[in-house]
Amino acid sequence: MSDKTADRVERVRSAEDLSRDQREISISEFFEKNRHLLGYDNKVKALLTVVREAVDNSLDACETARIVPDIKVSVKLVSGMKDRYVISVEDNGPGIVKQNIGRVFGKLLFGSKFHKLLQSRGQQGIGISGAVLYSQLTSGKPAKIVTSTGDGKTHCMDLMIDTFKNEPEIIKEDVREGKNWHGVKIELEAEGKYVEHQQSISEYLKQTALSNPYAEIIYDSPDGKIKFERSVKTLPEEPKSIKPHPHGVEIGILRRMLRTTEARTLTGFFTTDFSRVGQSSAKEIIRLAKFGEDVNPKNIDGPQVEKLFQAVQQVQLIKPPLDCLSPLREKLIEEGLKKQLKPEYVVAITRPPDVYRGNPFQIEVGVAYGGELPPDSVAALYRFANRVPLMYQAGDCALAKAVSEIEWRRYGLEQASGAALPTGPIAIFVHIASVWVPFTSESKEAIASYPEIIKEVKLALQEAGRKLSIYVNKKRRAGEAALRMSLFEKYIPEVADALARLSGAEKGKIAAKLENMLKKGKVVIEDTEEPEKPAGKEDDA
């Protein structure tokens, strides 16, 4: 054996050697090294993400408890330190019971929403605990939690996350008695960079006020205080949890459900563990799969699961229930746009619910025009998922893609050739409400391009565009008529003088009659309306 071969043999490591390096990692440890997946990939975005996760948590808690939200947000630079901020968010929600405080803020993937099919902001149980993780990673300091359920006891806790165990580490704990309040206040110190631009904290809070017009938000920023007042005092309807729909379940999930069901027969499994499956539908699925109705679901495995899955796809079922959704509805969208943007005209559309992969969803749009909106800029696009603003990754988002496929010139707006958005005093609001929003990543910034979603957004925008075009065309005609009238008004004295000389009538009376004719003509123009297109005829579908 040559020396080279001997050296190569010596460097070979056995499977036993390699196994010593292998160990399980916790979800906290994973995101500690991959914080960019949660939206903490640069200092500007990181500061916004911390605020967003805390505010979303507060709004969700208030709405679940049916409390009209009052949110206080503070972002302050740490004295003597560059790019280090103290962020605090306080709400008037129901508070958190003592035994859950550590797990809510100090354990990733702890929450009540992941296994429920109903519309909510939080889905994964990562958001606020991810913010705590980022805070301790960049400042080395614990999160400070103050909470009360209204029982006269206020629990104060300093905690960090043990990333190896994905468990809360309580640094300090205290209970104060006597204060009668309910809610949560969280304070975090974290690295970040504060700037005012299109993706700033103040812009996020403005958009949050747009999509949550029943919330009052007070923001104490490094540049001073801003108050976003509520425009309505009514919460949207409360969503209800539903069971999964068979057409939204993949084969691996079906296999897991068969193993964990409490039903003793296949018929019972389909009728109790799923929504919209009655006795006759369950029997049809079982017949197509060539199983007996009394077969125990736990005994089905391997190729049999595949047969059952294929049978489910062949049976036509009623769409899933829709009371799991809580759309804003047109009135709340209009009120939010009017309050925050101060336009002269607003139109809002809430589409009927639809389904993608067995998951119910609903699209809503609003278009604001004129007023205090910038007259010569590209239209502002506001994207929302379950009432949460989407501030980044517009290029990867189905909502933005659908907006870009609309030919806005058809609706009386200016749009440069090849441009995705129209130009002028216009803002476009697009909201998807769903039991399971198909985000493209854990940072929850963009919606996956399901054809069903894109189609619904386009249909909603086209309907809004037709209503907007009536107003825009009427305004344009009125403007053109006003220009003609102003020219005529300018020459009234000369016309009256000429007519007086020709007819011998008094010049003043002739001028008065001409001015009266002008006023009558103006009224006719203001009252003119165009007929609306029938709702069934879509322009770009």
Secondary structure by P-SEA (a helix, b strand, c coil): ccaaaaaaaaacccaaaaaaabbbbcaaaaaaacccccccccaaaaaaaaaaaaaaaaaaaaaaacccbbbbbbbbcccccccbbbbbbbccccccccccccccccccccccccccccccccccccaaaaaaaaaaaaccbbbbbbbbccccbbbbbbbbbcccccbbbbccccccccbbbbbbbbbbbbbbbbbbccccaaaaaaaaaaacccbbbbbbcccbbbbbcccccccccbbbbbccccccccaaaaaaaaaccccccaaaaaacccccccaaaaaaaaaaaccccccccccccaaaaaaaaaaaaacccccccccccccccaaaaaaaaaacccccbbbbbbccccccccbbbbbbbbbbccccccccccbbbbbbcccccccccccccaaaaaaaaccccccccccccccccccccbbbbbbbbcccccccccccccccccaaaaaaaaaaaaaaaaaaaaaaaaaaaaaaaaaaaaaaaaaaaaaaaaaaaaccccaaaaaaaaaaaaaaaaaaaaabbbbbccccccccc
